[in-house]
Amino acid sequence: MMDRRTLVHALTKAASLVPLISSSAKAPAIQPANGRTLQRKVDEVSSLADRLDIQDFDDVAFAARLSFDHANTANGRGVSFRVPPRVMILKEPLRVPDRIVLVGSGIRDTIFQAMHDGPMFIFSDVEHAGLSHARLGLGELPGTQGIQIEARKRDVRRLTFAEIEIAGGGSRAKGQIGVSATTSGRNIVSECTFDRLILTEVDRPVVERGPEGNEWTRFVVDQFGYRGGAAFDCVSHANHYQGRIAGSPGDGAIGFRQGGRHNMMLLRVDIGNNARALDLAPNARNIALIQRPSEVGPPAVQTPLGQIGGNRVIDGDDPTR
């Protein structure tokens, strides 16, 4: 853990940094703290540094910025800022506040590694927040989640997630979840975007319960379903999904399960012939355009289409549909 002098130095450095992006033309300046305020900020950053297992000066500056920027979101402008290009250990969940967007330096440079059971990043009852350009390592604990989104007390809207790799523990970590989104009561998760997410060796890559009107584009799922289950296990409404699901999951696995209505799916599913590409709620007015490629071997290795009753499905590998 950093000593107090180094933390004060980090706070001073962080206070001089201007947010990269603001919804206002003029970003709010982050003012240096002094006296009691500085003491409080040092304590806050010290606590956050402990949670992130921070050992590096620049990481402490990042933690300081998160603390400062949290206060600056009260004016409704919002702040995005750069996360340092290094490995950071998360010992417990990190809650991202309203209007904070964490921007990493790339999936090979900014790496968050979980050392706890449970979610890594929590987006609860927030708007205009997000995460991008980073890698999340779930480790091997079975209860770890990469991103948890929840609408408990109010709607969650306009979250943005882009260029994120979520790497699970494979068959050693059955039960892990990549991204979960859940709603409660009349609250919804809506108008959120998920672009270029790579979910690899995660037992349950995506779990949705209640979201509506969100966009999933250019995603890749590679290896999942070590106990069967689905790559996308969804009960959603009017969502759009476009991407690829591949791997050799356990018997009975499903590429895309949708228990909701009025969703649109553009999918390539290649998960072997012991699994199924789709499991759609009957007569739910979902639309799917799907390809089930079989690059080598006879047609028998092709993934079966699955349950589609009463939905509009165009199958690129079945000319009769």
Protein Blocks (a to p, Z undefined) as FASTA:
>chain_A
ZZfklmmmmmmmmmmpccfbdcbfbdcdddddehjlmmmmmmmmmmmmmmnopabfklmm
mmmmmmmmmmmmmnonopaddddddddddfbdcdddehiacddebjklmccddfbecdfb
dcehiahiacehiaddebjafkbcfbdcddfkbccehiacehiadddebjmlghiafbdc
ddehjbccehiacehiacehifblbacehiahiacehiacehehkngpafbdcddehiac
ddddedjddehiafbdcfbehiacdddddebjkbcfbdcdehklpacddddddfeccfkl
pccfbjaehiacddfkbmkZZ
